[in-house]
Amino acid sequence: MDRTPLMGGWDNFYVIVGSSAAALTGLQFVVITLIGASEEVRSNPGAVRAYGTPTVVHFCAALLVSAVSSAPWHELSSAAWALALCGAGGVAYAVVTIVRAGRVKNYQPVLEDWIWHAGLPLLAYAALLIAALALTRSTGPCLFVVASAALLLLFIGIHNAWDSVTFVAMERTRRSEKKPDAPS
């Protein structure tokens, strides 16, 4: 089966999502570099693996889904398999991230962390996997689920990047307020 008109109708959507994901990935590298010198980050590399690295992975996943969905596939089933691999890999990575978050020693995750850093990514990747597996049987609805998963991954990345930056800023403020004034 040739690329369906339904799939071709998503090109502009995926240009926007993919471009945004690529730009935000680059910005996340800049942010990590700027805050990387902080004591909070150096003293807790496990937190970076559990909270910082997945943010980049989610942005890259949104970019990959956008690229796969925009590619000129000759068979819809080929696109479905590529998307299913993205979804399966994402589910596996989300499980690893959940385990890593549970092992972080210097920070106790709160409900919001579990939702945004564990639950929503797992939901997005599972939805992507399920939609990809059903894509050839129910193309129209599944394309909306694939698009929703890509957009959710983008929003998760934005939220989690902001969460990381504000956490580091608040920790710096808290630590500077705790330090006794230097003698004159």
Backbone hydrogen bonds, N-H to C=O, Kabsch-Sander energy under -0.5 kcal/mol:
donor,donor_aa,acceptor,acceptor_aa,energy
8,G,4,T,-2.0
9,G,5,P,-1.5
10,W,7,M,-1.6
11,D,8,G,-1.4
14,Y,10,W,-2.4
15,V,11,D,-2.0
16,I,12,N,-2.1
17,V,13,F,-2.7
18,G,14,Y,-2.5
19,S,15,V,-2.2
20,S,16,I,-2.3
21,A,17,V,-2.6
22,A,18,G,-2.4
23,A,19,S,-2.5
24,L,20,S,-2.7
25,T,21,A,-1.9
26,G,22,A,-1.9
27,L,23,A,-2.2
28,Q,24,L,-2.3
29,F,25,T,-1.7
30,V,26,G,-1.6
31,V,27,L,-2.5
32,I,28,Q,-2.8
33,T,29,F,-2.0
34,L,30,V,-2.4
35,I,31,V,-2.7
36,G,32,I,-1.5
38,S,35,I,-1.9
42,R,38,S,-2.3
43,S,39,E,-2.5
44,N,41,V,-1.0
47,A,44,N,-0.8
48,V,44,N,-1.1
49,R,45,P,-2.1
50,A,46,G,-2.0
51,Y,47,A,-2.8
52,G,47,A,-0.7
52,G,48,V,-1.2
53,T,48,V,-2.8
55,T,51,Y,-0.5
55,T,52,G,-0.5
56,V,52,G,-1.2
57,V,53,T,-2.2
58,H,54,P,-2.9
59,F,55,T,-2.1
60,C,56,V,-2.7
61,A,57,V,-2.5
62,A,58,H,-2.3
63,L,59,F,-2.1
64,L,60,C,-2.8
65,V,61,A,-3.0
66,S,62,A,-2.0
67,A,63,L,-2.4
68,V,64,L,-3.0
69,S,65,V,-2.6
70,S,66,S,-1.2
71,A,67,A,-1.1
73,W,71,A,-2.0
78,S,75,E,-0.6
79,A,75,E,-1.3
80,A,76,L,-2.4
81,W,77,S,-2.3
82,A,78,S,-2.2
83,L,79,A,-2.6
84,A,80,A,-2.4
85,L,81,W,-2.3
86,C,82,A,-1.8
87,G,83,L,-2.6
88,A,84,A,-3.0
89,G,85,L,-2.6
90,G,86,C,-2.2
91,V,87,G,-2.5
92,A,88,A,-2.3
93,Y,89,G,-2.5
94,A,90,G,-2.8
95,V,91,V,-2.1
96,V,92,A,-2.0
97,T,93,Y,-2.6
98,I,94,A,-2.2
99,V,95,V,-2.1
100,R,96,V,-2.6
101,A,97,T,-2.7
102,G,98,I,-1.8
103,R,99,V,-0.9
103,R,100,R,-0.8
104,V,100,R,-0.7
104,V,101,A,-0.7
114,W,110,V,-2.1
115,I,111,L,-2.4
116,W,112,E,-2.7
117,H,113,D,-3.0
118,A,113,D,-0.5
118,A,114,W,-1.0
119,G,114,W,-3.3
120,L,115,I,-3.4
122,L,118,A,-2.0
123,L,119,G,-2.5
124,A,120,L,-2.8
125,Y,121,P,-2.7
126,A,122,L,-2.4
127,A,123,L,-2.6
128,L,124,A,-2.2
129,L,125,Y,-2.4
130,I,126,A,-2.7
131,A,127,A,-2.8
132,A,128,L,-2.4
133,L,129,L,-2.1
134,A,130,I,-1.4
135,L,131,A,-0.6
135,L,132,A,-0.7
137,R,134,A,-1.0
138,S,134,A,-2.2
142,C,138,S,-2.0
143,L,139,T,-2.4
144,F,140,G,-1.3
145,V,141,P,-1.7
146,V,142,C,-2.7
147,A,143,L,-2.4
148,S,144,F,-2.4
149,A,145,V,-2.5
150,A,146,V,-2.3
151,L,147,A,-2.5
152,L,148,S,-2.8
153,L,149,A,-2.5
154,L,150,A,-1.8
155,F,151,L,-2.5
156,I,152,L,-2.9
157,G,153,L,-2.3
158,I,154,L,-2.2
159,H,155,F,-2.8
160,N,156,I,-3.0
161,A,157,G,-2.3
162,W,158,I,-2.2
163,D,159,H,-2.7
164,S,160,N,-2.2
165,V,161,A,-2.3
166,T,162,W,-2.7
167,F,163,D,-2.1
168,V,164,S,-2.3
169,A,165,V,-2.3
170,M,166,T,-2.6
171,E,167,F,-2.6
172,R,168,V,-2.4
173,T,169,A,-2.1
174,R,170,M,-2.8
175,R,171,E,-2.8
176,S,172,R,-2.4
177,E,173,T,-2.0
178,K,174,R,-1.3
179,K,175,R,-1.5
